[in-house]
Amino acid sequence: MPLEEIIKKYEDLKARASANKLHSSEMKEATITITNFGMFGGGGQWATPIINYPEVAILGVARIHKQPVVKNDESMVCEMLHLSWSFDHLVVDGDMAASISGHLSKLLQSPAART
């Protein structure tokens, strides 16, 4: 599918999702799914999301929380977001999974960067 068509379909899906007008069939059979376990009150930071066919990956997102960290030998409190990935290793090997995770982490830390 050409990029222009992907963008148009994405914008249409986004608009209909915001208006609660998506059909259940349009919310299935994704390539990658994002699940939000941070919205639940248990306060868990990690999960093991389960891949549903035909997905090749699922990303579990926790709640942003403050946590002490050490950067450049200095202690500070930073906002942290824990992510939990599951990948289908028949499609995505460990090296690619680590690369995807690292790239997403960089984008989340600095969304304006184009790396």
Backbone as CSV, one residue per row, in Angstrom:
resi,resn,N_x,N_y,N_z,CA_x,CA_y,CA_z,C_x,C_y,C_z
1,MET,0.857,-1.178,0.000,0.000,0.000,0.000,0.897,1.232,0.000
2,PRO,0.659,2.170,-0.877,1.470,3.390,-0.895,1.296,4.192,0.399
3,LEU,2.334,4.931,0.781,2.321,5.697,2.024,1.132,6.649,2.088
4,GLU,0.826,7.308,0.986,-0.297,8.258,0.963,-1.613,7.569,1.329
5,GLU,-1.804,6.361,0.823,-3.027,5.607,1.125,-3.050,5.167,2.593
6,ILE,-1.905,4.782,3.120,-1.814,4.400,4.538,-2.202,5.588,5.414
7,ILE,-1.697,6.756,5.086,-1.996,7.968,5.869,-3.491,8.275,5.813
8,LYS,-4.098,8.192,4.634,-5.536,8.460,4.503,-6.352,7.468,5.321
9,LYS,-6.005,6.188,5.249,-6.734,5.170,6.012,-6.547,5.381,7.510
10,TYR,-5.339,5.738,7.900,-5.063,6.006,9.317,-5.909,7.175,9.824
11,GLU,-5.947,8.255,9.070,-6.726,9.438,9.471,-8.214,9.100,9.569
12,ASP,-8.723,8.308,8.629,-10.122,7.892,8.654,-10.406,7.038,9.898
13,LEU,-9.551,6.065,10.166,-9.728,5.214,11.350,-9.666,6.035,12.633
14,LYS,-8.717,6.957,12.696,-8.563,7.795,13.883,-9.813,8.630,14.124
15,ALA,-10.352,9.230,13.072,-11.550,10.072,13.202,-12.752,9.236,13.644
16,ARG,-12.915,8.072,13.037,-14.047,7.229,13.410,-13.880,6.639,14.804
17,ALA,-12.651,6.352,15.219,-12.411,5.862,16.581,-12.748,6.943,17.603
18,SER,-12.384,8.183,17.323,-12.697,9.298,18.227,-14.202,9.504,18.359
19,ALA,-14.928,9.185,17.308,-16.388,9.343,17.320,-17.105,8.058,17.745
20,ASN,-16.338,7.054,18.212,-16.904,5.749,18.614,-17.709,5.104,17.487
21,LYS,-17.190,5.175,16.259,-17.906,4.642,15.105,-17.140,3.531,14.397
22,LEU,-16.166,2.926,15.080,-15.452,1.796,14.488,-16.261,0.520,14.675
23,HIS,-16.208,-0.355,13.694,-16.820,-1.677,13.813,-15.825,-2.592,14.520
24,SER,-16.326,-3.587,15.229,-15.429,-4.494,15.961,-14.439,-5.180,15.023
25,SER,-14.857,-5.455,13.788,-13.958,-6.104,12.827,-12.757,-5.223,12.470
26,GLU,-12.894,-3.905,12.649,-11.799,-2.983,12.344,-10.793,-2.879,13.486
27,MET,-11.077,-3.515,14.594,-10.169,-3.473,15.740,-9.501,-4.821,15.956
28,LYS,-9.494,-5.667,14.934,-8.910,-7.004,15.016,-7.902,-7.186,13.894
29,GLU,-7.099,-8.224,14.032,-6.139,-8.639,13.017,-5.112,-7.575,12.686
30,ALA,-4.571,-6.958,13.723,-3.521,-5.951,13.554,-2.172,-6.642,13.402
31,THR,-1.176,-5.887,13.010,0.193,-6.385,12.974,0.847,-6.191,14.335
32,ILE,0.644,-5.008,14.919,1.151,-4.696,16.257,-0.005,-4.080,17.041
33,THR,-0.173,-4.527,18.265,-1.213,-3.980,19.130,-0.557,-3.300,20.318
34,ILE,-1.188,-2.236,20.801,-0.732,-1.569,22.027,-1.818,-1.770,23.065
35,THR,-1.429,-2.261,24.244,-2.364,-2.451,25.328,-1.926,-1.603,26.520
36,ASN,-2.877,-1.037,27.212,-2.598,-0.125,28.313,-2.994,-0.776,29.625
37,PHE,-2.027,-1.388,30.339,-2.358,-1.946,31.645,-2.127,-0.922,32.751
38,GLY,-1.612,0.254,32.403,-1.376,1.308,33.379,-2.648,1.971,33.861
39,MET,-3.740,1.778,33.142,-5.000,2.403,33.538,-5.661,1.698,34.704
40,PHE,-5.230,0.477,35.003,-5.838,-0.272,36.091,-5.251,0.166,37.422
41,GLY,-6.023,0.085,38.463,-5.649,0.617,39.770,-4.610,-0.172,40.529
42,GLY,-4.193,-1.334,40.048,-3.262,-2.167,40.790,-1.857,-1.599,40.903
43,GLY,-1.519,-0.656,40.059,-0.209,-0.029,40.135,0.927,-0.877,39.595
44,GLY,0.623,-1.948,38.857,1.672,-2.788,38.296,2.524,-2.043,37.288
45,GLN,3.804,-2.392,37.251,4.722,-1.727,36.327,5.071,-2.596,35.132
46,TRP,4.839,-3.899,35.221,5.214,-4.815,34.155,4.065,-5.774,33.871
47,ALA,4.029,-6.281,32.678,3.041,-7.288,32.297,3.666,-8.167,31.221
48,THR,2.993,-9.242,30.893,3.403,-10.085,29.779,2.246,-10.132,28.793
49,PRO,2.213,-9.180,27.860,1.110,-9.164,26.890,1.173,-10.402,25.997
50,ILE,0.008,-10.935,25.666,-0.084,-12.140,24.844,-0.439,-11.748,23.409
51,ILE,0.332,-12.264,22.466,0.120,-11.981,21.051,-1.098,-12.763,20.563
52,ASN,-1.977,-12.100,19.836,-3.129,-12.741,19.201,-2.885,-12.793,17.704
53,TYR,-3.006,-13.972,17.108,-2.820,-14.124,15.675,-3.748,-13.166,14.942
54,PRO,-3.331,-12.462,13.919,-2.083,-12.554,13.171,-1.047,-11.511,13.590
55,GLU,-1.141,-10.984,14.814,-0.158,-10.006,15.294,1.242,-10.604,15.282
56,VAL,2.249,-9.739,15.156,3.629,-10.177,15.306,4.249,-9.576,16.559
57,ALA,3.535,-8.596,17.170,4.040,-7.992,18.406,2.892,-7.326,19.145
58,ILE,3.074,-7.206,20.450,2.146,-6.454,21.274,2.971,-5.687,22.297
59,LEU,2.608,-4.439,22.507,3.314,-3.562,23.440,2.395,-3.255,24.608
60,GLY,2.827,-3.591,25.817,2.096,-3.255,27.031,2.680,-1.984,27.629
61,VAL,1.812,-1.016,27.930,2.250,0.276,28.449,1.731,0.443,29.873
62,ALA,2.631,0.750,30.802,2.258,0.980,32.193,1.914,2.452,32.389
63,ARG,1.793,2.847,33.630,1.491,4.234,33.985,2.808,4.987,34.195
64,ILE,2.874,6.247,33.791,4.049,7.079,34.059,4.110,7.325,35.562
65,HIS,5.299,7.130,36.132,5.478,7.336,37.567,6.851,7.947,37.828
66,LYS,6.999,8.549,38.984,8.294,9.131,39.358,9.116,8.070,40.066
67,GLN,10.421,8.078,39.740,11.313,7.057,40.281,12.715,7.638,40.412
68,PRO,13.402,7.308,41.513,14.783,7.776,41.617,15.679,7.027,40.624
69,VAL,16.562,7.757,39.958,17.511,7.169,39.014,18.874,7.833,39.205
70,VAL,19.903,7.185,38.691,21.248,7.755,38.711,21.647,8.025,37.269
71,LYS,21.956,9.297,36.970,22.435,9.705,35.644,23.716,10.481,35.838
72,ASN,24.759,10.081,35.111,26.057,10.762,35.209,26.514,10.894,36.659
73,ASP,26.378,9.808,37.419,26.783,9.737,38.832,26.019,10.706,39.735
74,GLU,24.855,11.172,39.303,24.019,12.037,40.133,22.657,11.387,40.330
75,SER,22.144,11.456,41.558,20.804,10.946,41.856,19.776,12.022,41.530
76,MET,18.680,11.584,40.926,17.588,12.510,40.617,16.296,11.717,40.520
77,VAL,15.194,12.414,40.557,13.889,11.790,40.378,13.423,12.109,38.962
78,CYS,13.058,11.064,38.227,12.620,11.225,36.839,11.268,10.548,36.638
79,GLU,10.537,11.015,35.644,9.326,10.328,35.249,9.725,9.129,34.391
80,MET,9.165,7.974,34.728,9.506,6.732,34.038,8.242,6.108,33.456
81,LEU,8.397,5.446,32.329,7.312,4.714,31.697,7.839,3.323,31.368
82,HIS,7.281,2.309,31.996,7.711,0.946,31.730,6.909,0.369,30.567
83,LEU,7.613,-0.271,29.647,7.019,-0.890,28.471,7.323,-2.380,28.501
84,SER,6.363,-3.191,28.114,6.545,-4.645,28.057,6.180,-5.132,26.662
85,TRP,7.149,-5.661,25.946,6.934,-6.171,24.594,6.799,-7.690,24.603
86,SER,6.009,-8.203,23.693,6.038,-9.613,23.315,6.120,-9.648,21.797
87,PHE,7.022,-10.471,21.267,7.218,-10.579,19.819,7.042,-12.022,19.378
88,ASP,6.533,-12.230,18.179,6.478,-13.547,17.559,7.849,-13.781,16.932
89,HIS,8.636,-14.667,17.545,10.008,-14.871,17.081,10.094,-15.673,15.782
90,LEU,8.961,-16.101,15.242,8.978,-16.668,13.892,9.094,-15.560,12.856
91,VAL,8.740,-14.320,13.270,8.747,-13.175,12.357,9.805,-12.148,12.763
92,VAL,9.927,-11.888,14.060,10.828,-10.855,14.582,11.858,-11.523,15.485
93,ASP,13.139,-11.505,15.077,14.161,-12.133,15.920,14.578,-11.190,17.050
94,GLY,15.354,-11.699,17.977,15.746,-10.935,19.162,16.483,-9.649,18.842
95,ASP,17.340,-9.676,17.832,18.094,-8.481,17.449,17.151,-7.384,16.943
96,MET,16.194,-7.770,16.094,15.241,-6.799,15.580,14.335,-6.295,16.712
97,ALA,13.924,-7.179,17.608,13.080,-6.778,18.736,13.798,-5.746,19.606
98,ALA,15.072,-5.977,19.890,15.853,-5.030,20.687,15.994,-3.699,19.955
99,SER,16.190,-3.747,18.650,16.314,-2.529,17.846,15.007,-1.730,17.856
100,ILE,13.884,-2.411,17.680,12.572,-1.749,17.702,12.346,-1.105,19.062
101,SER,12.633,-1.841,20.120,12.432,-1.336,21.480,13.316,-0.123,21.762
102,GLY,14.570,-0.193,21.352,15.486,0.925,21.548,15.057,2.161,20.768
103,HIS,14.603,1.953,19.534,14.151,3.079,18.704,12.916,3.736,19.312
104,LEU,11.956,2.927,19.755,10.756,3.481,20.387,11.124,4.258,21.652
105,SER,12.042,3.718,22.425,12.477,4.392,23.650,13.068,5.762,23.341
106,LYS,13.902,5.843,22.309,14.490,7.134,21.914,13.418,8.112,21.452
107,LEU,12.440,7.625,20.680,11.365,8.500,20.211,10.523,9.024,21.374
108,LEU,10.265,8.166,22.361,9.478,8.601,23.517,10.238,9.607,24.376
109,GLN,11.551,9.447,24.462,12.359,10.372,25.251,12.527,11.707,24.555
110,SER,12.546,11.683,23.235,12.761,12.904,22.471,11.921,12.856,21.192
111,PRO,10.607,13.113,21.301,9.715,12.947,20.143,10.065,13.798,18.934
112,ALA,10.698,14.938,19.128,11.021,15.812,18.005,12.235,15.330,17.213
113,ALA,13.035,14.443,17.785,14.236,13.949,17.098,13.836,13.072,15.925
114,ARG,14.586,13.120,14.867,14.292,12.318,13.666,15.408,11.318,13.452
115,THR,15.481,10.321,14.327,16.519,9.289,14.170,15.956,7.983,13.756
